[in-house]
């Protein structure tokens, strides 16, 4: 786990926009980027948690429905108007509702809702961020995909899985298209993370949690701070030659055939 009191200062003076900033991976990343010196712009639909995150980081909060193009555009404009640049975009907001299940049980409305929040929002955020980054000749975009974009599961969440596959493919394409503009785009692919979203899902279905846990070689779920450390790396110049890739932080799941007992 990462102690932010001892982290290096790789992001001093840079502006980072974080969606889904109020909890889980987003909140841990707000803390980490701030500790590394970034100005952090916190976006969330939950005004209470989003404002608290911004206050803790000494940044600003912009209430944002990431499925609304006008609100997303206003978010990145607020970042630029406040701090003078848009250097990092961590497009992280996402949902995993219980009515997204097997394709045989998932209705069209549930499918569409997950696609809008998990995939269309990333499209909107990238579309809003890239012009600022092109104008300044640099930028790092980190889009939250998932290890499920690389693997199949019999305990399916069909729209979630498809949305994360879309994030992965889109990130790769954008990374290639805008590389010579100084912009890097990578898809962060976490394994299961000990967040409120996962806790709520697994509390309702302990068997589902057990079926997943057995496949993790390290024998536990990730902590949000571990994912935040990966975001900070991808945001910094330490990853200057990392582009258009799927950055796995999964405890070895994608490399495993038989796990230790």
GIGIFEN-V392911 format. One record per residue. N is the residue number from 1. SS is DSSP state (H for helix, E for strand, - for the rest). PSI is psi in degrees with one decimal (NA if undefined). D_FIRST is the distance of its C-alpha to the first C-alpha in Angstrom with 1 decimal. Layout:
# GIGIFEN-V392911
{{N	SS	PSI	D_FIRST} {N	SS	PSI	D_FIRST}}
This chain:
# GIGIFEN-V392911
{{1	-	153.7	0.0} {2	-	128.2	3.8} {3	-	109.1	6.7} {4	H	-12.3	9.5} {5	H	-16.9	12.1} {6	H	13.7	11.8} {7	-	158.7	11.7} {8	-	170.3	15.0} {9	-	75.1	17.7} {10	-	-10.6	18.7} {11	-	24.9	20.0} {12	-	126.4	22.3} {13	-	-3.0	25.3} {14	-	153.7	24.3} {15	E	125.7	24.7} {16	E	130.1	22.2} {17	E	126.9	23.3} {18	E	120.3	20.8} {19	E	153.7	22.4} {20	-	38.0	21.0} {21	-	-12.3	19.4} {22	-	-14.3	19.8} {23	-	169.4	17.2} {24	H	-135.5	14.4} {25	H	-39.7	13.2} {26	H	-46.8	15.9} {27	H	-43.1	14.9} {28	H	-36.5	11.3} {29	H	-39.1	13.0} {30	H	-47.1	15.7} {31	H	-42.8	13.5} {32	H	-45.6	11.9} {33	H	-38.4	15.4} {34	H	-42.3	17.0} {35	H	-27.5	14.9} {36	-	3.9	16.0} {37	-	2.4	19.5} {38	-	150.6	20.6} {39	E	124.4	23.0} {40	E	127.7	21.6} {41	E	116.2	24.0} {42	E	123.7	22.8} {43	E	134.6	24.8} {44	E	157.1	24.9} {45	-	-21.9	27.8} {46	-	107.1	26.6} {47	H	-39.2	28.0} {48	H	-52.4	26.4} {49	H	-34.6	22.8} {50	H	-43.3	23.4} {51	H	-38.2	25.1} {52	H	-41.0	22.5} {53	H	-44.6	19.8} {54	H	-40.9	22.3} {55	H	-40.9	23.2} {56	H	-37.0	19.7} {57	H	-6.4	19.3} {58	-	25.5	22.9} {59	-	-155.5	23.9} {60	E	155.1	26.4} {61	E	136.4	26.5} {62	E	111.9	28.8} {63	E	125.3	29.6} {64	-	124.1	29.7} {65	-	108.0	30.9} {66	-	-5.1	29.5} {67	-	-1.4	32.4} {68	-	114.9	34.9} {69	H	-41.2	35.8} {70	H	-41.1	37.3} {71	H	-38.4	34.2} {72	H	-44.7	31.9} {73	H	-40.0	34.4} {74	H	-33.5	34.4} {75	H	-51.3	30.7} {76	H	-30.6	30.6} {77	H	-40.6	33.8} {78	H	-39.4	32.3} {79	H	-47.4	29.5} {80	H	-44.8	32.1} {81	H	-32.9	34.5} {82	H	-42.5	32.1} {83	H	-9.5	30.3} {84	-	2.1	32.7} {85	-	164.1	30.5} {86	-	98.8	28.3} {87	-	-31.1	25.9} {88	E	132.5	23.0} {89	E	113.5	23.3} {90	E	97.1	20.4} {91	E	94.1	22.5} {92	-	-19.0	20.3} {93	-	138.7	22.5} {94	-	163.8	23.3} {95	-	158.0	24.6} {96	-	73.7	24.9} {97	-	156.2	27.8} {98	-	-22.2	29.3} {99	-	2.8	32.6} {100	-	106.3	31.0} {101	-	-142.7	31.6} {102	-	150.1	33.9} {103	-	-25.5	36.3} {104	-	-20.4	39.1} {105	-	-13.5	37.8} {106	-	121.3	36.2} {107	-	164.5	38.7} {108	H	-37.7	39.4} {109	H	-41.2	38.3} {110	H	-43.6	34.9} {111	H	-50.1	34.6} {112	H	-40.5	35.7} {113	H	-44.3	33.3} {114	H	-41.5	30.2} {115	H	-40.1	31.6} {116	H	-47.4	32.3} {117	H	-40.2	28.9} {118	H	-30.0	26.7} {119	H	-51.9	29.0} {120	H	-35.8	31.8} {121	H	-36.3	29.4} {122	H	-41.1	27.6} {123	H	-47.9	31.2} {124	H	-41.6	32.1} {125	H	-41.9	29.1} {126	H	-42.6	29.6} {127	H	-35.6	33.3} {128	H	-35.6	32.8} {129	H	-37.5	30.3} {130	H	-41.2	32.0} {131	H	-38.8	35.2} {132	H	-43.0	33.4} {133	H	-38.0	31.5} {134	H	-41.6	34.7} {135	H	-34.4	36.6} {136	H	-8.7	34.1} {137	-	18.1	33.7} {138	-	158.8	29.9} {139	E	154.6	27.0} {140	E	123.2	23.9} {141	E	127.7	23.8} {142	E	116.5	20.8} {143	E	130.2	21.9} {144	E	109.4	19.8} {145	-	-130.8	21.4} {146	-	157.9	20.0} {147	H	-21.7	20.1} {148	H	-11.8	23.2} {149	H	-15.9	24.9} {150	-	-15.7	25.1} {151	-	159.2	25.8} {152	-	155.1	28.1} {153	-	138.2	27.6} {154	-	-20.7	30.3} {155	-	76.4	28.5} {156	-	145.4	29.3} {157	-	85.8	28.5} {158	H	-42.8	31.1} {159	H	-37.7	30.9} {160	H	-49.3	27.1} {161	H	-46.0	27.1} {162	H	-39.1	30.0} {163	H	-39.7	28.6} {164	H	-32.9	25.4} {165	H	-38.4	27.8} {166	H	-41.6	29.7} {167	H	-42.4	26.7} {168	H	-48.3	26.0} {169	H	-41.6	29.7} {170	H	-40.3	30.2} {171	H	-42.1	27.3} {172	H	-45.9	28.8} {173	H	-44.6	32.2} {174	H	-37.1	31.2} {175	H	-38.0	29.3} {176	H	-45.1	32.5} {177	H	-38.7	34.9} {178	-	13.4	33.4} {179	H	-39.9	32.0} {180	H	-0.2	35.1} {181	H	4.5	34.6} {182	-	14.1	31.4} {183	E	127.7	29.2} {184	E	137.9	26.4} {185	E	121.0	25.5} {186	E	150.7	22.7} {187	E	116.6	21.7} {188	E	127.3	18.0} {189	E	84.5	18.0} {190	E	151.9	15.0} {191	-	-169.5	15.3} {192	-	133.6	15.3} {193	E	140.9	12.6} {194	-	77.0	12.3} {195	-	165.2	14.3} {196	H	-35.8	17.6} {197	H	-46.9	19.6} {198	H	-41.1	18.4} {199	H	-42.7	18.7} {200	H	-43.1	22.2} {201	H	-46.9	23.3} {202	H	-25.0	22.3} {203	H	-32.1	23.7} {204	H	-19.2	27.0} {205	-	78.0	26.9} {206	H	-30.8	25.0} {207	H	-36.5	26.7} {208	H	-40.2	25.2} {209	H	-45.1	21.7} {210	H	-38.9	22.7} {211	H	-31.4	24.4} {212	H	-43.3	21.3} {213	H	-34.8	18.8} {214	-	-19.4	21.2} {215	-	0.1	20.9} {216	-	113.0	17.2} {217	-	-37.8	17.2} {218	-	-10.1	13.8} {219	-	16.4	15.1} {220	-	166.2	12.7} {221	-	158.2	12.0} {222	E	155.6	9.2} {223	-	147.9	7.2} {224	H	-34.3	8.8} {225	H	-29.3	6.2} {226	H	-35.7	5.9} {227	H	-39.9	9.7} {228	H	-36.8	10.1} {229	H	-37.0	9.1} {230	H	-39.4	11.7} {231	H	-44.5	14.1} {232	H	-39.0	14.0} {233	H	-48.5	14.9} {234	H	-27.4	17.6} {235	H	-23.2	18.8} {236	-	170.5	19.3} {237	H	-11.8	22.0} {238	H	-22.2	19.8} {239	H	30.8	20.4} {240	-	-19.1	24.1} {241	-	16.2	25.4} {242	-	113.7	23.2} {243	-	146.5	25.4} {244	-	38.0	26.8} {245	-	167.7	24.3} {246	E	111.1	22.1} {247	E	99.0	18.5} {248	E	129.1	17.0} {249	E	78.1	13.3} {250	-	11.8	14.3} {251	-	15.5	13.1} {252	-	4.8	16.6} {253	H	-47.9	18.7} {254	H	-15.7	21.1} {255	H	2.2	21.8} {256	-	142.6	22.5} {257	-	-58.2	26.0} {258	-	131.3	25.6} {259	-	161.5	22.3} {260	-	153.2	21.9} {261	-	NA	23.4}}
